[in-house]
């Protein structure tokens, strides 16, 4: 064991995720390819996390739609679009 003194790093935010969400907000209603996964489980999970706002960058829940498609190489692509926050009564 050792002690290495260093400044505490900033809390990590996934800048790429926030940049992706911002790009989608800039072009509402347009589908965009956002990621590729080797299997449908991982792709479906990511699409679900986008739709439900589990990924903080994609909040509030329901503001984004996301779906998956298989490409020619059998990889699974994730597509998303910004549809706007839904108003609550």
Buried (B, 14 or more C-beta within 10 A) or exposed (E): EEEEEEEEEEEEEEEEBBEBBEEBBEEEEEBEEBBBBEEEEBBBBBBEBBBBBEBEBBBEEBBBBBBBEEEEEEEBBBBBBBEEEEEEE
